[in-house]
Every structure is written in C-alpha cells, then in structure tokens.
Amino acid sequence: MAAELKAALLIETRARMHKEKNTLATLKEQKRKDDEAKSKAERERIAREKAAAEKAERERIAREKAEAERKERERIAAEKAAADEAERQRLMRVKTAKEKAEKDRIAAEKEVEQAKLSMLKRLVGGGATPAPAPPTPYEQVRPMLIFWVLVDRLQEVLKGAQSWHAAPTPPAGGEEAHVATMRERLRSHDQQVSKEMVQLVSDYEEELLVIADFGEFCDVAEILPEVLQLAPSADEFLTTARAQA
C-alpha cells in the first residue's frame, strides 16, 4: 500500500513537473514570439520613421530646388527685361539723334539754297536797275570792299579760332597749320561750317549790302579804330588811299 502510494505520488510529481516544464516552455515560446513581434514592430516603426524622414527630406530639397529655380528664372527675366528696356531706350536715343541731325542738315542745306537764290535774285535784280547817279568814292570801291570782307570772314570761318573747334590737330609733316585746320574743320565740323556759311550770307544781305558810306563799312568790318589811327576820319582815309593808289 505504501509502495503504491509512493508510486502514485511519484507519478503525480512527474506529471506535474512535466506539465510545469511544458508550461514553462510555452511561456518561453510565447515570450520569444512576443519579443520577435515587438522587435519586428520596432523595426517596422524605425523603417516607417526613416522612410517618412527621407520622404520629408526629399520633399524639402525639392521645394528648395524649385524655389531656387523660380528665383533664378525671375532674376534672369528681370535682367533681360532691364537689358531690353535699356537697349530700347538706347535705340530711341540713337534714332532721335539721327533724326535731329538729319533735320538740321536738311534745314542747313535749305537755308544755304535759299540764301544762294536770294543772292542771285538780288544780283539779277541789281543788274536790271537803271544806271545810277555818278557814284561816290565809297560806291566806286564798294564791290571790292565787300569782296574783301567776305574773303576775310571766310578765312576766319575756315581757319580762324572758333569755340566749336577749340583744339585743332597739329599739322603733320610739312603741312602748314592753317591748311591742316581748314582740312580738319571741313571734314569733322561740316555742319557747323555750313551754319557759319549761312550766317555769312545773312550778314552779307542784312549788313554789307545796306552800308551807305565808308565810315559805316569800317564799323561793320570792325576796322574803324585802326582807320582812325591813320586819318582824322574814315572818308579822309578813303580819299587818301585812292589818291595814293
């Protein structure tokens, strides 16, 4: 009886120990599975966070790149617009300057032509007038005096000192200074020379042709002080000069 009881207890103890062993193994297996599940979940979480971070970084880089490209396009467009506007303004200034220069040239040419025609009309009209009364001493030399003034003023325009041609180029080689000045003036300042010619014709018509006596001529020709140094009056200078000729 005791042996049977002992045997039963032993069997029961072995059964309980087996059951506990199985339970412990089950718990260990469950713990392992739980640990694996947690590790997997952690890895998946880390992977998701990494993927999200990488995606966010790519989107940030893309946004920054797009913004930089947009600003660069705007900068290039603004620079191009500014350059186009500057070029348009330059072309307008060049066009305006050319048009003005052309208008001035045409106006100067018209003035010269009108002055020439006016002079021709005066000359033709003067030739058709009746014979005048016996000329005075001044009237006898009047054409030569007017010719002398015209030549003198023409020399001044072509060779004399002018504010619009303040520093003529020094002559080269054996060329004379006044010849070099005249050549350069006609080549580089032809518009101004044309204006001076128009003024010379105007002076001829409005001043020289209406001079009544030799004293007035000397005043217009700006030689009256020199003449009065040589004679008491302009008329006496003329009379003496003609007598000595």
SULWONOR-V15861 format. One record per pair of residues at least 24 apart in sequence whose ideal C-beta (glycine too) atoms are under 10 Angstrom apart, sorted by the first residue. I is the first residue (numbers start at 1). J is the second residue. D is the distance in whole Angstrom. If there is no record, write none. Layout:
((I,J,D) (I,J,D))
//
This chain:
((101,191,8) (104,191,7) (104,194,9) (104,195,9) (105,190,9) (105,191,7) (105,194,8) (107,194,10) (107,195,10) (107,198,9) (108,190,9) (108,191,7) (108,192,10) (108,193,10) (108,194,4) (108,195,6) (108,197,9) (108,198,6) (109,194,7) (109,198,10) (110,198,10) (111,194,8) (111,195,8) (111,197,9) (111,198,5) (111,199,10) (111,201,8) (111,202,9) (112,194,6) (112,195,9) (112,197,6) (112,198,6) (112,201,7) (114,198,9) (114,201,9) (115,197,8) (115,198,6) (115,199,10) (115,200,9) (115,201,4) (115,202,7) (115,204,8) (115,205,7) (116,197,10) (116,201,8) (118,201,8) (118,202,10) (118,204,10) (118,205,7) (119,201,7) (119,204,7) (119,205,7) (119,209,9) (122,204,9) (122,205,7) (122,209,7) (126,209,9) (136,212,9) (136,213,8) (136,214,9) (136,235,9) (136,238,10) (137,213,9) (137,214,7) (137,235,8) (137,238,6) (137,239,6) (137,241,10) (137,242,6) (138,211,8) (138,212,8) (138,213,5) (138,214,4) (138,215,9) (138,216,9) (138,217,7) (138,234,9) (138,235,8) (138,238,6) (139,212,9) (139,213,9) (139,214,10) (140,238,10) (140,242,8) (141,214,8) (141,217,9) (141,238,7) (141,241,9) (141,242,7) (141,245,10) (142,208,9) (142,209,10) (142,211,8) (142,213,10) (142,214,9) (142,217,8) (145,208,9) (145,211,8) (145,214,8) (145,217,6) (145,218,9) (145,221,8) (145,238,9) (146,204,7) (146,207,10) (146,208,5) (146,209,8) (146,211,8) (146,217,8) (146,221,10) (147,208,10) (148,217,10) (148,221,8) (149,200,10) (149,203,9) (149,204,8) (149,207,9) (149,208,6) (149,211,10) (149,217,8) (149,220,8) (149,221,5) (149,222,10) (149,223,9) (150,200,7) (150,201,10) (150,203,9) (150,204,7) (150,208,8) (152,221,8) (152,222,10) (152,223,9) (153,196,9) (153,197,10) (153,199,9) (153,200,6) (153,203,7) (153,204,9) (153,208,10) (153,221,9) (154,196,9) (154,197,8) (154,200,7) (155,182,9) (156,196,9) (156,200,9) (157,182,9) (157,185,8) (157,192,9) (157,193,6) (157,195,10) (157,196,4) (157,197,7) (157,199,9) (157,200,7) (158,182,5) (158,183,10) (158,185,6) (158,186,7) (158,193,7) (158,196,9) (158,197,10) (159,185,8) (160,185,10) (162,189,8) (162,192,8) (162,193,9) (162,196,8) (163,192,10) (164,189,6) (164,191,10) (164,192,5) (164,193,9) (164,195,9) (164,196,9) (165,189,5) (165,192,7) (165,193,9) (213,238,9) (214,238,5) (214,239,9) (214,241,10))
//
